């Protein structure tokens, strides 16, 4: 399988962020934020990224409409909260995955969101969860090291205490249970004003 990287811009200064991408020879950065702007880190606004990355020979692609966590489709919400399993079934999300699949066959691609820890971000809990079917996913950490997606899944199970102590639940089901718990913790929740609109 072709590699796919994930990265969070976090509070990295611009030079460090570019260094992390260059360290892993990333050629294309796919932005999976629904709203590609940062009030506190303007260097990670869509327009800044497009021009800034081009100077280093890295292409910027906005994928937030297809693979973002904030959804416009009513069928993705239950009681005002986005349900990742429902997002994954939408044609728009599936088109986004297909764009990734085609992209990683031609380029070294990293998908980007904001959060530092991959487990705190939908890039892992939603996008990488489904992309692992066709990609070898690795997460670029703040110090430049890579965390395999399998290791991230193990870490996720440990956080929710879904380890090997339950002999009656297969590991694959424990992994899915961990994803569901984290999705419930981090998924987008409409505000009262949005729900009324």
N, C-alpha and C positions, 0 to 999 in steps of 0.2 A: 504494500500500500504506500501511497505517496504521503510525505509528511505534511502536517498542518500545525502551525504554531498558534498559541494565543498569548496575548500580552495585555496588561493593564497599564494605562499611562500614569495612574496614581498621582503622586506629587513630584515625579521625576522632572529634573530640569531637562531642557530640550536636548542638550549634548549627550546626556546619559541615555535618554530614550533612543536617540539615533544610534548610539553605540550598541545598545542591546539588540536593535534590529540588524545592524551590520555584523555583530558577533555571530549571528545565526544566518547570515547571508539572505535575509528577507528581501524579496524583490517587489512584493505587493503587500500593502497593508489594507485589509478589509475592515472598515469601521462598522461594528455591529451595534453602536449606540443608536437608539431611536431618535434622539435629538443630539446631533454631533457638535455640541457646544459645551464649553466649561467657563463658568463665570470667574472662577478663581485661577484657572490655568488656560488663558486664552490661546496659548501656542497649540492647544489641542482642539481648537475650533476647526470646522471643516475646511474653510478657506486657507487658514494658516497651515494646516497639514498638507493640503494639496500642493501649495507652493514650496513649503519647507522641505518636504520629502523629495520633491522633484530635483532639488539641488544635490541630492545624494543618489540619484538614479533609482529611487523607490517610488512606485506608482501607488496612488491613493484611490481606493474604491469605496464608495458609500454603500453599505449593505443593511443599513438600519431599517429600511422599509420592510425588507424581507425577513431579517433575522433579529430585529430589535425586540426588546423586552416589553416595551409599552405598545400595546396593540390597539387598533381601531376597530377590529372585527368584534361585534357583540358576542359572537359564539365562542370567543376565547375567555369570557368572563363568567365567573360564578360568584354571586353575591358581591359584585364589584371588584373582585380580585382576578388577575390573570392566572389561568391554569396552563402551565407549560405543556402538558400532554395534549391539550386542546389546540394550542398554538402549533404544535408539531404536525397536526393533521391538516392544517390549512394549505391550500394550493400555493399561497404566497410564500410561506415558510419552505415548502418543498422546492419551489423554484430557487429560493436562496441557497438551499443545500446543493441543488444541482449546479448553480453557478460556482459554488465552492469546489465541488467535485471536478468540474471542468478546469477551473483555475489552477488547482494544485497539480493537475497533470502537466501544466505548462510552466508554472512559476513556483518559487518558494514563497508561500503565502502565510501571513500571520493575521489573525483576526484580533481586533483591539476593542476594549471597552475601558471603563475608568478604574475599576477596583484593583487594588494591588494583589490580593489573594485570589487565585482562580476560583476557590470554593465559595467566595462571596459574590460571584458574578454569573449572570446568565450566559456569558460566553462559554462557561464550562457546564453549568447545570442544565442549560437548554441546548445551545448550539453544538458544543463538543460531544454532548451525550448522544446526539443523533449522527454527528459527522464521524464518530469513531467506527461506524459501519463501513466507511470507505476510505478513511484516512488514519494515519498513525499520528495521533495527537500528542503534542508536548506543550507544556506551559513554560514560557520564559519568565523566570522569577527576577526580582529586583536586583539580585547580585549577578545576574547573567547566567546562572545555572538553569538547567532544564528539569522540570518535573514531568515524568511520564503521566499520561492520563490514568493508567492503571494505578499508579501510586496515589494520585489525587483521589481516585475512587476509594482506595483503602483508607486514606486519611478521613474521607467523608464518613465511611462506616464507623470508624473509631470515634469520631465526634458524636455520632448518634448512638454509640454503644450497640452497634449491630454486628458484633464480631462473631467469631466461630463458636461461641458458647451455646448458640441455639442450633443444635444438630438437626432439628426438624425443618429448618428453613434453608433451602439451597442458597449458595452464595449469590447467584444471579438475582434471586428475589430480594436478598438483603441489600444488594447494590441498588436495585430499583426502589426499595423502601427508603434508602438513604437519599436518593435523588428527590423523591416525593416530599420528604421532610424538609430538605433544604429549599426546594422550590416554594413550598408553603411559607417558609421564613423570609425569602427574599423577593418573591414575585411582586410586581407592581399592583398597588391597591388604589382604586379611584378615591379621590376625596369626595366629601359630601356634595360639594358644588359641581364636580364633574358628573357624579351619579345623577344629579337633578337635571343636568343639561340635556 
